[in-house]
Structures are given as structure tokens and as C-alpha cells.
Amino acid sequence: MIKSSDLRRSLHFYTEVLDFEHKWPGHEEREIANGVVDLVRDGAELQLSRHSGDGVFGSVNRVFVDDVDERYATFLARGLNATLRPDGNNLCFCMPTH
């Protein structure tokens, strides 16, 4: 659960920069109206919410990936500014150790 003060802004960031996809394609406007948007990427699921009881601003969530450096380079090319965090939230992309 990721707390969002502006679902459209957060949705743009998580889908256009970080490459998450809508879990329920075609229902984006209904999700925004309801205040909760479900996203997926490579088995990871995120839920963006603007509801007062859902999550807190400034949360940290981990996403495990195969190649952190490749993802970081891709995100930078898409406009990621690593010093800015929407609503203070942070996604930490990690690689599992074997």
C-alpha cells in the first residue's frame, strides 16, 4: 500500500517511469474515482491509495528484480529524479542473493 495525495500524478510516475501496469486495464477512471489503484510488474503488486486510513506518507517498499543496474539506467532514461519522492514514498529495488 502506497499513500498518494494525487493518484493521477502517482499513476503517471509508477506506470510511465517505473513501468508498472494496471492490474485491471480499462478500469483506471473507476479506480481513481474510488481512491485506490492496483498496479503490477513482474509479479510485484502495488496499491496506490488516497484514503485516510490506508498507509502512511513516507513509506518504503522493496521490489526484487534480476538486474538493479539495468532497471536504474532505464528509469533514469525515462526521467527518474532519484532525489524526488512522490509524497515522500520510496521504492527500494533489490536483487536477491543466491
DSSP file with accessible surface (Angstrom, degrees, kcal/mol):
  #  RESIDUE AA STRUCTURE BP1 BP2  ACC     N-H-->O    O-->H-N    N-H-->O    O-->H-N    TCO  KAPPA ALPHA  PHI   PSI    X-CA   Y-CA   Z-CA
    1    1 A M              0   0   76      0, 0.0     2,-0.5     0, 0.0    55,-0.3   0.000 360.0 360.0 360.0 126.0    0.0    0.0    0.0
    2    2 A I  E     -a   48   0A   1     45,-3.4    47,-2.4    53,-0.1     2,-0.2  -0.984 360.0-132.8-121.8 120.6    1.4    3.3   -1.0
    3    3 A K  E     -a   49   0A  19     53,-0.6     2,-0.4    -2,-0.5    55,-0.2  -0.530  27.1-172.8 -72.3 133.3   -0.2    6.5    0.2
    4    4 A S        -     0   0    1     45,-3.0     3,-0.2    -2,-0.2    83,-0.0  -0.995  27.7-168.0-133.3 132.1   -0.8    9.1   -2.5
    5    5 A S  S    S+     0   0   73     -2,-0.4     2,-0.3     1,-0.3    -1,-0.1   0.631  94.4  30.4 -87.4 -15.1   -2.1   12.7   -2.3
    6    6 A D     >  -     0   0   73      1,-0.1     4,-2.6     2,-0.0    -1,-0.3  -0.811  66.9-170.5-146.0  96.4   -2.6   12.8   -6.1
    7    7 A L  H  > S+     0   0    8     -2,-0.3     4,-3.2    -3,-0.2     5,-0.2   0.873  87.1  53.3 -60.7 -38.6   -3.5    9.5   -7.7
    8    8 A R  H  > S+     0   0  128      2,-0.2     4,-2.3     1,-0.2    -1,-0.2   0.934 111.8  45.3 -64.1 -43.2   -3.1   10.8  -11.3
    9    9 A R  H  > S+     0   0  102      2,-0.2     4,-2.2     1,-0.2    -2,-0.2   0.945 116.7  45.4 -63.5 -46.7    0.5   12.1  -10.6
   10   10 A S  H  X S+     0   0    1     -4,-2.6     4,-3.0     1,-0.2     5,-0.3   0.920 111.2  53.1 -64.0 -41.3    1.4    8.9   -8.8
   11   11 A L  H  X S+     0   0   18     -4,-3.2     4,-2.3    -5,-0.2     5,-0.4   0.922 108.7  49.8 -61.1 -43.0   -0.1    6.7  -11.5
   12   12 A H  H  X>S+     0   0  117     -4,-2.3     4,-2.8    -5,-0.2     5,-0.7   0.945 113.3  46.6 -60.6 -46.4    1.9    8.6  -14.2
   13   13 A F  I  X>S+     0   0   39     -4,-2.2     5,-1.9     1,-0.2     4,-1.5   0.950 115.5  43.7 -62.3 -49.8    5.1    8.1  -12.2
   14   14 A Y  I  <5S+     0   0    4     -4,-3.0     6,-2.9     3,-0.2    -1,-0.2   0.820 124.7  33.9 -72.0 -27.8    4.6    4.4  -11.4
   15   15 A T  I  <5S+     0   0   20     -4,-2.3     4,-0.3    -5,-0.3    -2,-0.2   0.870 126.0  35.5 -93.6 -40.0    3.5    3.5  -14.9
   16   16 A E  I  <5S+     0   0  117     -4,-2.8    -3,-0.2    -5,-0.4    -2,-0.2   0.829 131.9  24.6 -85.8 -33.1    5.5    5.8  -17.2
   17   17 A V  I  <<S+     0   0   13     -4,-1.5    -3,-0.2    -5,-0.7    61,-0.2   0.868 132.6  33.1 -96.6 -48.4    8.8    5.9  -15.2
   18   18 A L  S   <S-     0   0    6     -5,-1.9    -3,-0.2    60,-0.1    -4,-0.1   0.442  99.8-126.9 -94.5  -0.3    8.8    2.7  -13.2
   19   19 A D        +     0   0   60     -4,-0.3    -4,-0.2    -6,-0.3     2,-0.1   0.718  51.4 152.8  68.2  23.7    7.0    0.6  -15.8
   20   20 A F        -     0   0    3     -6,-2.9     2,-0.3    -9,-0.1    21,-0.2  -0.492  31.6-144.4 -74.1 159.4    4.2   -0.8  -13.6
   21   21 A E  E     -B   40   0A 128     19,-3.0    19,-2.7    -2,-0.1     2,-0.2  -0.873  23.6 -91.4-123.3 159.0    1.0   -1.7  -15.4
   22   22 A H  E     -B   39   0A  42     -2,-0.3    17,-0.2    17,-0.2     6,-0.0  -0.499  25.2-149.9 -67.9 131.1   -2.7   -1.5  -14.4
   23   23 A K  S    S+     0   0   67     15,-2.5    -1,-0.2     1,-0.3    16,-0.1   0.845  97.7  35.7 -69.2 -32.3   -3.8   -4.7  -12.7
   24   24 A W  S >  S-     0   0  129     14,-0.5     3,-1.7    -3,-0.0    -1,-0.3  -0.705  89.3-156.0-121.9  75.3   -7.3   -4.1  -14.1
   25   25 A P  T 3  S+     0   0   94      0, 0.0    -4,-0.0     0, 0.0    -2,-0.0  -0.215  77.4  27.7 -54.8 140.9   -6.8   -2.5  -17.5
   26   26 A G  T 3  S+     0   0   65      1,-0.0     4,-0.1     4,-0.0     3,-0.1   0.354 104.2  81.0  90.7  -5.7   -9.7   -0.4  -18.7
   27   27 A H    <>  +     0   0   75     -3,-1.7     4,-2.6     1,-0.1     5,-0.2   0.160  51.5 115.1-116.3  17.8  -10.9    0.5  -15.1
   28   28 A E  H  > S+     0   0   49      1,-0.2     4,-2.7     2,-0.2     5,-0.2   0.898  76.6  48.6 -58.1 -46.1   -8.5    3.3  -14.4
   29   29 A E  H  > S+     0   0  115      2,-0.2     4,-2.4     1,-0.2    -1,-0.2   0.904 112.5  48.6 -65.5 -37.8  -11.1    6.1  -14.1
   30   30 A R  H  > S+     0   0  141      2,-0.2     4,-2.1     1,-0.2    -1,-0.2   0.918 111.8  49.8 -67.4 -40.1  -13.2    4.0  -11.8
   31   31 A E  H  X>S+     0   0   15     -4,-2.6     5,-1.7     2,-0.2     4,-1.0   0.929 111.2  48.4 -63.2 -45.1  -10.2    3.2   -9.6
   32   32 A I  H ><5S+     0   0   21     -4,-2.7     3,-0.8     1,-0.2    -2,-0.2   0.927 111.3  50.3 -61.1 -43.6   -9.2    6.8   -9.4
   33   33 A A  H 3<5S+     0   0   71     -4,-2.4    -1,-0.2     1,-0.3    -2,-0.2   0.869 111.9  48.2 -61.8 -34.9  -12.8    7.8   -8.5
   34   34 A N  H 3<5S-     0   0  103     -4,-2.1    -1,-0.3     2,-0.2    -2,-0.2   0.576 114.0-120.6 -81.9 -12.8  -12.8    5.1   -5.8
   35   35 A G  T <<5S+     0   0    0     -4,-1.0    15,-2.2    -3,-0.8    16,-0.5   0.555  80.9  91.5  89.1   8.1   -9.4    6.3   -4.5
   36   36 A V  E   < - C   0  49A  29     -5,-1.7     2,-0.4    13,-0.2    13,-0.2  -0.995  48.7-172.2-140.4 131.2   -7.4    3.1   -5.0
   37   37 A V  E     - C   0  48A   0     11,-2.6    11,-3.0    -2,-0.4     2,-0.5  -0.988  12.6-149.2-124.7 129.5   -5.4    2.0   -8.0
   38   38 A D  E     - C   0  47A  31     -2,-0.4   -15,-2.5     9,-0.2   -14,-0.5  -0.858  18.6-177.8-100.7 130.3   -3.9   -1.5   -8.3
   39   39 A L  E     -BC  22  46A   0      7,-3.2     7,-2.5    -2,-0.5     2,-0.3  -0.904   6.4-167.1-126.4 153.8   -0.6   -1.9  -10.2
   40   40 A V  E     +BC  21  45A  35    -19,-2.7   -19,-3.0    -2,-0.3     2,-0.2  -0.960  10.5 171.0-137.4 155.0    1.5   -4.9  -11.2
   41   41 A R  E >  S- C   0  44A  27      3,-2.2     3,-2.7    -2,-0.3   -21,-0.1  -0.766  73.5 -24.7-164.9 117.9    5.0   -5.6  -12.5
   42   42 A D  T 3  S-     0   0  123      1,-0.3     3,-0.1    -2,-0.2   -22,-0.0   0.867 128.4 -43.7  47.7  45.1    6.9   -8.9  -12.8
   43   43 A G  T 3  S+     0   0   81      1,-0.3     2,-0.3     0, 0.0    -1,-0.3   0.299 114.5 117.5  87.2 -12.9    4.9  -10.5  -10.1
   44   44 A A  E <   - C   0  41A  27     -3,-2.7    -3,-2.2    20,-0.1     2,-0.4  -0.682  48.1-159.2 -86.8 141.5    5.1   -7.4   -7.8
   45   45 A E  E     - C   0  40A 117     -2,-0.3     2,-0.4    -5,-0.2    -5,-0.2  -0.983   9.3-176.2-123.3 136.6    1.8   -5.7   -6.8
   46   46 A L  E     - C   0  39A  13     -7,-2.5    -7,-3.2    -2,-0.4     2,-0.5  -0.966  10.9-156.3-125.3 147.4    1.4   -2.2   -5.6
   47   47 A Q  E     - C   0  38A  62     -2,-0.4   -45,-3.4    -9,-0.2     2,-0.4  -0.988   6.5-157.4-125.0 121.1   -1.7   -0.4   -4.4
   48   48 A L  E     +aC   2  37A   0    -11,-3.0   -11,-2.6    -2,-0.5     2,-0.4  -0.836  20.1 178.7 -93.1 133.5   -1.9    3.4   -4.6
   49   49 A S  E     -aC   3  36A   0    -47,-2.4   -45,-3.0    -2,-0.4   -13,-0.2  -0.997  33.6-171.9-140.8 142.7   -4.5    4.9   -2.2
   50   50 A R        +     0   0  120    -15,-2.2   -14,-0.1    -2,-0.4     2,-0.1   0.365  54.0 121.1-106.6   2.2   -5.6    8.3   -1.2
   51   51 A H    >   -     0   0   70    -16,-0.5     3,-1.5     1,-0.1   -47,-0.1  -0.399  68.7-126.7 -71.7 142.8   -7.8    7.1    1.6
   52   52 A S  T 3  S+     0   0  117      1,-0.3    -1,-0.1    -2,-0.1   -49,-0.0   0.806 106.5  46.4 -62.1 -31.8   -7.0    8.5    5.1
   53   53 A G  T 3  S+     0   0   70      3,-0.0     2,-0.7     1,-0.0    -1,-0.3   0.487  92.5  94.6 -90.9  -0.4   -6.7    5.1    6.8
   54   54 A D  S <  S-     0   0   50     -3,-1.5    -5,-0.1   -52,-0.0    -1,-0.0  -0.816  93.2 -47.1-100.5 114.1   -4.6    3.5    4.1
   55   55 A G        -     0   0   37     -2,-0.7     2,-0.3   -52,-0.1   -53,-0.1   0.061  67.3 -93.8  64.1-174.6   -0.8    3.5    4.6
   56   56 A V    >   -     0   0  100    -55,-0.3     3,-0.8   -53,-0.1   -53,-0.6  -0.972  32.5-100.8-137.7 151.8    1.3    6.5    5.5
   57   57 A F  T 3  S+     0   0  108     -2,-0.3    31,-0.2     1,-0.2    30,-0.1  -0.516 106.7  36.3 -68.2 141.6    3.3    9.1    3.6
   58   58 A G  T 3  S+     0   0   42     29,-0.9    -1,-0.2    28,-0.2    31,-0.2   0.666  81.5 157.6  89.7  20.0    7.0    8.3    3.5
   59   59 A S    <   -     0   0   22     -3,-0.8    31,-2.6    28,-0.2     2,-0.4  -0.326  33.2-141.4 -75.5 159.3    6.7    4.5    3.3
   60   60 A V  E     -d   90   0B  77     29,-0.2     2,-0.4    31,-0.0    31,-0.2  -0.991  19.1-178.0-121.8 128.1    9.4    2.3    2.0
   61   61 A N  E     -d   91   0B  40     29,-2.4    31,-3.3    -2,-0.4     2,-0.4  -0.982  17.4-138.3-126.0 141.1    8.6   -0.8   -0.2
   62   62 A R  E     -d   92   0B 162     -2,-0.4     2,-0.4    29,-0.2    31,-0.2  -0.829  13.3-170.7-102.0 139.0   11.0   -3.3   -1.6
   63   63 A V  E     -d   93   0B  10     29,-2.4    31,-2.7    -2,-0.4     2,-0.4  -0.994  16.3-143.4-126.6 120.0   10.8   -4.7   -5.1
   64   64 A F  E     +d   94   0B 132     -2,-0.4     2,-0.3    29,-0.2    31,-0.2  -0.732  27.3 170.5 -88.7 130.5   13.1   -7.6   -6.0
   65   65 A V        -     0   0    7     29,-3.1     3,-0.3    -2,-0.4   -23,-0.0  -0.860  41.4-121.2-132.9 166.0   14.4   -7.6   -9.6
   66   66 A D  S    S+     0   0  143     -2,-0.3     2,-0.3     1,-0.2    29,-0.1   0.813 102.3  24.6 -78.7 -32.7   17.0   -9.6  -11.5
   67   67 A D     >  -     0   0   73      1,-0.1     4,-2.0    27,-0.1    -1,-0.2  -0.794  58.2-179.7-142.1  95.7   19.2   -6.6  -12.5
   68   68 A V  H  > S+     0   0   39     -2,-0.3     4,-2.7    -3,-0.3     5,-0.2   0.902  85.4  53.0 -61.7 -43.6   19.2   -3.5  -10.4
   69   69 A D  H  > S+     0   0  128      1,-0.2     4,-2.4     2,-0.2    -1,-0.2   0.910 109.2  48.6 -63.1 -41.4   21.7   -1.6  -12.5
   70   70 A E  H  > S+     0   0   91      2,-0.2     4,-2.3     1,-0.2    -1,-0.2   0.931 113.0  47.7 -64.3 -44.0   19.7   -2.2  -15.7
   71   71 A R  H  X S+     0   0   29     -4,-2.0     4,-2.8     2,-0.2     5,-0.2   0.927 111.0  51.1 -63.2 -43.2   16.5   -1.0  -14.1
   72   72 A Y  H  X S+     0   0  113     -4,-2.7     4,-2.6     1,-0.2    -2,-0.2   0.934 110.4  48.6 -61.9 -44.5   18.1    2.1  -12.7
   73   73 A A  H  X S+     0   0   59     -4,-2.4     4,-2.1     1,-0.2    -1,-0.2   0.911 112.7  49.0 -61.9 -41.6   19.5    3.1  -16.0
   74   74 A T  H  X S+     0   0   39     -4,-2.3     4,-1.3     2,-0.2    -2,-0.2   0.934 111.6  48.4 -62.7 -45.9   16.1    2.5  -17.7
   75   75 A F  H  <>S+     0   0    5     -4,-2.8     5,-2.4     1,-0.2     3,-0.2   0.900 110.2  51.4 -64.4 -40.2   14.3    4.6  -15.0
   76   76 A L  H ><5S+     0   0   76     -4,-2.6     3,-1.7     1,-0.2    -1,-0.2   0.918 107.5  53.2 -61.8 -41.7   16.9    7.4  -15.3
   77   77 A A  H 3<5S+     0   0   92     -4,-2.1    -1,-0.2     1,-0.3    -2,-0.2   0.797 106.1  54.9 -64.1 -26.3   16.3    7.5  -19.1
   78   78 A R  T 3<5S-     0   0  101     -4,-1.3    -1,-0.3    -3,-0.2    -2,-0.2   0.369 132.2 -89.4 -88.5   2.9   12.6    7.8  -18.5
   79   79 A G  T < 5 +     0   0   58     -3,-1.7    -3,-0.2     1,-0.2    -2,-0.1   0.587  64.5 167.0 104.9  11.3   13.1   10.9  -16.4
   80   80 A L      < -     0   0   30     -5,-2.4     2,-0.6    -6,-0.1    -1,-0.2  -0.380  20.0-162.8 -61.3 129.7   13.6    9.5  -12.9
   81   81 A N    >   -     0   0   75      3,-0.2     3,-1.8    -2,-0.1    -1,-0.1  -0.941   3.9-161.6-111.2 103.5   14.9   12.1  -10.4
   82   82 A A  T 3  S+     0   0   42     -2,-0.6    -1,-0.1     1,-0.3    -2,-0.0   0.604  85.7  61.2 -65.8 -11.5   16.2   10.0   -7.6
   83   83 A T  T 3  S+     0   0  108     -3,-0.0     2,-0.5     2,-0.0    -1,-0.3   0.641  94.2  72.4 -89.1 -14.1   16.1   12.9   -5.2
   84   84 A L    <   -     0   0  113     -3,-1.8    -3,-0.2     2,-0.0    -1,-0.0  -0.867  59.8-174.4-103.5 133.8   12.4   13.5   -5.5
   85   85 A R    >   -     0   0  124     -2,-0.5     3,-2.7     5,-0.1     5,-0.1  -0.961  29.7-120.8-128.7 113.5    9.9   11.1   -3.9
   86   86 A P  G >  S-     0   0   26      0, 0.0     3,-2.1     0, 0.0   -28,-0.2  -0.318  97.6 -10.9 -53.4 122.9    6.2   11.5   -4.6
   87   87 A D  G 3  S-     0   0   37      1,-0.3   -29,-0.9   -30,-0.1   -28,-0.2   0.695 122.6 -70.8  58.1  21.9    4.6   12.0   -1.2
   88   88 A G  G <  S+     0   0   42     -3,-2.7    -1,-0.3     1,-0.2     2,-0.1   0.523  96.0 143.2  78.6   2.7    7.9   11.0    0.5
   89   89 A N    <   -     0   0    5     -3,-2.1     2,-0.4   -31,-0.2    -1,-0.2  -0.418  33.0-158.6 -79.0 155.0    7.5    7.4   -0.6
   90   90 A N  E     -d   60   0B  51    -31,-2.6   -29,-2.4    -2,-0.1     2,-0.5  -0.997  12.0-158.4-139.0 130.3   10.4    5.2   -1.6
   91   91 A L  E     -d   61   0B  22     -2,-0.4     2,-0.7   -31,-0.2   -29,-0.2  -0.947  13.9-156.4-102.7 128.4   10.6    2.0   -3.7
   92   92 A C  E     -d   62   0B  44    -31,-3.3   -29,-2.4    -2,-0.5     2,-0.5  -0.912   5.2-153.2-107.4 107.9   13.8    0.1   -3.0
   93   93 A F  E     -d   63   0B  37     -2,-0.7     2,-0.3   -31,-0.2   -29,-0.2  -0.729  23.6-179.9 -83.5 126.8   14.7   -2.1   -5.9
   94   94 A C  E     -d   64   0B  25    -31,-2.7   -29,-3.1    -2,-0.5   -27,-0.1  -0.894  26.8-136.8-128.8 155.1   16.8   -5.1   -4.7
   95   95 A M        -     0   0   96     -2,-0.3   -29,-0.1   -31,-0.2     2,-0.1  -0.943  29.1-121.5-110.6 132.3   18.4   -8.1   -6.1
   96   96 A P        -     0   0   55      0, 0.0     2,-0.3     0, 0.0     0, 0.0  -0.406  24.5-127.1 -68.2 146.8   18.1  -11.4   -4.2
   97   97 A T              0   0  139     -2,-0.1     0, 0.0     1,-0.0     0, 0.0  -0.743 360.0 360.0 -92.8 145.5   21.3  -13.0   -3.1
   98   98 A H              0   0  223     -2,-0.3    -1,-0.0     0, 0.0     0, 0.0  -0.778 360.0 360.0-110.1 360.0   21.8  -16.6   -4.0
